[in-house]
Amino acid sequence: MSSAPTPPAVREIADGYAFAGPALDLGAVLLDGTAYPDAQVRIPLGVLNRHGLVAGATGTGKTKTLQLIAEQLSAQGVPVFLADIKGDVSGIAAPGAPSERTGARAAEVGQQWTSQGCPAEFYALGGKGAGIPIRATVTSFGPLLLAKVLDLNETQEASLSLVFHYADSKGLELYDLKDLTAVIGFLTSPEGKEELRTIGGLSAATAGVILRALTVLVNEGAGAFFGEPEFDTAELLRTTPEGRGVVSVLELPAVQDRPRLFSTFLMWLLADLYQELPEVGDLDKPKLVFFFDEAHLLFKGASKAFLEAITQTVRLIRSKGVGIFFVTQTPRDVPSEVLAQLGNRVQHALRAFTPDDAKALKATVSTFPRSSYDLSAVLTSLGTGEAVVTVLSEKGAPTPVAATRLRAPQSLMGPIEPDALRAVVDASPLTARYRDAIDRESAYEKLAARAPRPEAAPVEPEREAPRAPSREPSREKEGVGGLLGSLLSNPTVKSFARSAGRQLGQEISRSLFGTSKRRR
C-alpha cells in the first residue's frame, strides 16, 4: 500500500465519489502510475438504472470489471444478467483462488479481499450448451427482432410484420419456425392467394425471400431456439433466501459463431422485461442489472426501425428498475442516441496503432467531461485492470473523471470445471421446467389439417424485392413500396406504430419491438 501523501488533485477527485448511500467500490484513484487507497472510486447503487458503458481494447480487463461489479451487486441483493461469450465468466459461481498477485492488487487499492463465489444460474440458447435452455416463441420474439436475425432489408421487414399481423388476426399461433413457414407457405399457395391480397404489401417474391432465409436458419440448427416452453424473464429477478441477488449467466460459446442471433436474443430478453415489469420510478437499488456484452453486434447492420426501438427501450426501461451496461471496445460502437443515455462509464485502455484507432481515441476523449488528465495519453497508457471512470452522483451530476486501479474480483477469474457447471444446472429447480421442448397445436397443425394441403406457389427470383438503397422505399411500386410505403412515411402513422400496446382488431398487443405480451 502506498504511503505517499495524497496530492490535492487526488483528494479533489475522491471528494466527488464520497457518497452517503450504498455504493459499489471500483478501486483507487490513479495518478502518474501511483494508486492512492484512501481515494476510492465508487458507483452509487441508486443510479445504476441510469445505465452504463464498459469499453476498452481486447485484453484490457473488461470481463474482470463486469465480474467485479456483478459480485458486488449480488452481495447487495441485486440480481444480475451476464452473457458469457467466450466461456470465461462461469467462475463467478466459485470462490476465487488467493494468489500473490491478487494480494498485491488488494493492498494497492485498499481492498479487504476475501474468496467468495456468487449464487448463479447457467442458461444456454435453445439448450445449445450445458445450461438451462432459453427459448422464445416466434410470436413473442416478434417481426422486428426476427427480421434482424434473418438479415432482411426494410421492405422485407415490413412484409414480415404483415405476416405476423395476419397470423394474429386469424388465430394462427406462431410458436416455432415451422409455424411461420407454414403461414407464409399458405399465403403463397393457390388457396391462400386471396388471403395474400387482403393483407396487401406482401408479394410472392418477397415471401419467397423470407422462406429461404428461414430455411437457412433452420438448417443452421437455430430452430431449437424458438418454441416452448418459453423462458419467463421473471426468472432473472430472483434472489436467494439470504437476500443475495442471483447471477444469471447465459453461456454462449456453442453459438458464438452466430453473433446476429445471440445479440438479438439478448435484446428480446430486454424487450420482454420491458413488457412485463411495472413502472416503479427511481429505486434505492435496481431490480436487475443487465450486462450486454459484444454490444456492437446488436447495432451492426440494424435497420432504422430497429435502432429506434433499441433507443426507446433503453430510455424507458430504467423506470422499470432495470439498468443496462453495454460492453464493447469503443464508444463509437454504440449509436449516439443510445450513448447519450449511458450515465456511468468505465473506459479501459485503447490502442492507437492505426489512423482508425487514432480517430476512435479522439472520439472517446470527446465523450468525457473536462478533467485535469491528458486523457489521450492516459487512455493509451493504462495497464490491465485499470480504467478511466466517471459516473453519476447521487444527485444525478457527473462525477470527476478518475483514472482508477480497479479492485480484484473475489470469485474465480476464469471458467469453472464443466462437471461443476453441470452440477449447478442439474441442481436448479428451473431445469425440469425448461429442459424438454413441447410442441402444442399451432399454425402448422391447423394449416396441415386443411384438405387438400396447399402447396406453395412457385417463386420468381427475378422479381425479388431488392434491398432499398435509401431508407424510404419507392412509392411507385405496389404493396410496401406503394400504399404501405406511403403510410409508413406519414408522421402520424409513424407515431402510432411506435406506441406500445396499440393494435387493431384481434392482433396481439405488441411492444416497441413488435414482441407480444406473455400469455399467462
Stockholm file with secondary structure:
# STOCKHOLM 1.0

chainA/1-520         MSSAPTPPAVREIADGYAFAGPALDLGAVLLDGTAYPDAQVRIPLGVLNRHGLVAGATGTGKTKTLQLIAEQLSAQGVPVFLADIKGDVSGIAAPGAPSERTGARAAEVGQQWTSQGCPAEFYALGGKGAGIPIRATVTSFGPLLLAKVLDLNETQEASLSLVFHYADSKGLELYDLKDLTAVIGFLTSPEGKEELRTIGGLSAATAGVILRALTVLVNEGAGAFFGEPEFDTAELLRTTPEGRGVVSVLELPAVQDRPRLFSTFLMWLLADLYQELPEVGDLDKPKLVFFFDEAHLLFKGASKAFLEAITQTVRLIRSKGVGIFFVTQTPRDVPSEVLAQLGNRVQHALRAFTPDDAKALKATVSTFPRSSYDLSAVLTSLGTGEAVVTVLSEKGAPTPVAATRLRAPQSLMGPIEPDALRAVVDASPLTARYRDAIDRESAYEKLAARAPRPEAAPVEPEREAPRAPSREPSREKEGVGGLLGSLLSNPTVKSFARSAGRQLGQEISRSLFGTSKRRR
#=GR chainA/1-520 SS CCCSCCCHHHHHHHHTTCCSSCEEEEEEEEETTEEEEEEEEEEEGGGGGGCEEEECCTTSSHHHHHHHHHHHHHHTTCCEEEEESSSCSGGGGSBCCCCHHHHHHHHHHTCCCCCCCCCEEEEEETTCSSSEEECBCHHHHCHHHHHHHHTCCHHHHHHHHHHHHHHHHTTCCCCSHHHHHHHHHHHTSTTTHHHHHHHCSCCHHHHHHHHHHHHHHHHTTGGGGBSBSCCCGGGGGCBCTTSCBCEEEEECGGGTTCHHHHHHHHHHHHHHHHHHSCCCCSCSSCSEEEEECSTHHHHTTCCHHHHHHHHHHHHHHGGGTEEEEEEESCGGGSCHHHHTTCCEEEECCCCCSSHHHHHHHHHHHHTSCCCSSCHHHHHHHCCTTEEEEECBCTTSCBCCCEEEEECCCSBCSSCCCHHHHHHHHHHCTHHHHHSSCBCCSCHHHHHHTSSSCCCCCCCCGGGCCCCCSSSSCCTTSSGGGTHHHHHHHSHHHHHHHHSTTCCCTTCCCBCTTSCBCCCC
#=GC SS_cons         CCCSCCCHHHHHHHHTTCCSSCEEEEEEEEETTEEEEEEEEEEEGGGGGGCEEEECCTTSSHHHHHHHHHHHHHHTTCCEEEEESSSCSGGGGSBCCCCHHHHHHHHHHTCCCCCCCCCEEEEEETTCSSSEEECBCHHHHCHHHHHHHHTCCHHHHHHHHHHHHHHHHTTCCCCSHHHHHHHHHHHTSTTTHHHHHHHCSCCHHHHHHHHHHHHHHHHTTGGGGBSBSCCCGGGGGCBCTTSCBCEEEEECGGGTTCHHHHHHHHHHHHHHHHHHSCCCCSCSSCSEEEEECSTHHHHTTCCHHHHHHHHHHHHHHGGGTEEEEEEESCGGGSCHHHHTTCCEEEECCCCCSSHHHHHHHHHHHHTSCCCSSCHHHHHHHCCTTEEEEECBCTTSCBCCCEEEEECCCSBCSSCCCHHHHHHHHHHCTHHHHHSSCBCCSCHHHHHHTSSSCCCCCCCCGGGCCCCCSSSSCCTTSSGGGTHHHHHHHSHHHHHHHHSTTCCCTTCCCBCTTSCBCCCC
//
